Structures are given as structure tokens and as C-alpha cells.
Amino acid sequence: MLSTGLTAVIAEGDFEPRSIGSYSIRIYEANLEYPTDYFLYGTIRPREGNIETVTIQDINEDSIEEIIVVIRSVGTGSYLSADAFQCQSKKTAQIDCTCIGSRKDSRSYKGSKNNFHT
């Protein structure tokens, strides 16, 4: 749940291979009793790998939290990549982000001015 009370649901695509496909981000209206009753907006993105973690953080220090989806590739290298999203008035806007590295043990991320740091 976002600090605004909105609910974010992130899911890999149905009936797709685990190693490649898509994922969706769906945002629902704030409702503690039924958190996924009122769909507001969302987006679908391609992925090469599995969703490893999802975190909520203000990575670019603009006082608006971002949803960060970290994906680990399958196969040689097991590199990490990340997409960061801001929820902005009835749409999710992807913000500029770069690959966050290839450390297999990376678990926490903090950002500064549109760049990820491990």
C-alpha cells in the first residue's frame, strides 16, 4: 500500500514463461476494507527474467514515492534490472532509471536524482 492509501498490485503475466514475458502494475483506490475493488489505472511492461522484489521509495528525492520493480534475469549472469514508477493523477509514469548492477546479493536500493545505488 502506498502512503496515499492507494493499493498497488504488481504481477507477472498469466500463462507466460517465468524467464520472459510481461508484468503489470495496477493501482486501486484507497479502500481499507476492499483494497482491490476500485481499479484506477495501470500499465503493462515487458520483462526479461523474474520479478525479484518490489519496493516503495522516494528514489529521486522529489517527495513522491516510486514503485521500484527489480527483475533478475534467468541464465548466465543473473543480472538485475529495475523499473521505477510514479503514480501521477490517474496514470503511472515510468521515470528514468538504469540497470542497478549484477550483484547476486543485492537486496536494498536507495536512489538519488534518477540513479540507483546498491
Secondary structure by P-SEA (a helix, b strand, c coil): cccccbbbbbbccccccccccbbbbbbbccccccccccccccbbbbbccccccccccccccccbbbbbbbbbbccccccccbbbbbbcccbbbbcccccccccccccccccccccccc
